[in-house]
Amino acid sequence: MKITINSIKYSAKEGDRLLDIARQNHAHIGYFCGGNALCQTCYTRITEGAELLSPLNDIEQEILSPNLIQAGTRLACQATIEKPGTITMVSAIEEVKQMTQTTPLQLPLYMGIMGWEAAVMFPRTIAMQIGRILEGKLDLEELGRDMTEAIREAAATVFRLILPTPGESLKEKDSEGHE
């Protein structure tokens, strides 16, 4: 089956988490907490195929405001593919990138809306996360390992983008982006 993340098509299969597909393909999506539903950087808007995904789980219902849910927002670390078909999604990070490039004056409004939607849910989100820790559903040691791996992956991606490959000079690398 096919999934489109930020206008680029990838292969996927039933049971895959949206975040894992994005990470494996180096798609532009946030995942600072390593997929543990803490950082909320993996917000993604499903524009096609929402019915092919797992239903909203308890974590998403505690983090995402009703307005975000109505707009098709999911946490990529929580949503999995359950049925075959076509899924199209755009990450919040990509939306900000596109807005910066095309309509930068809309950024303050977008940031205000997203900030408000997070603030509305903040007390419930904090209570839910504390509950996860107390119930043993969120292992802080594992979270630390996952976050370290997420940071390592991000750093490797940055270095891959800016450092030359063997036999390529920095000057050649710099000129690639300007052609």
Helices and strands as residue ranges (DSSP letters): E 2-5, E 8-11, H 18-24, E 43-48, G 50-52, H 58-63, H 66-70, E 73-75, E 86-91, H 92-102, G 104-106, H 107-134, H 140-162, H 170-176
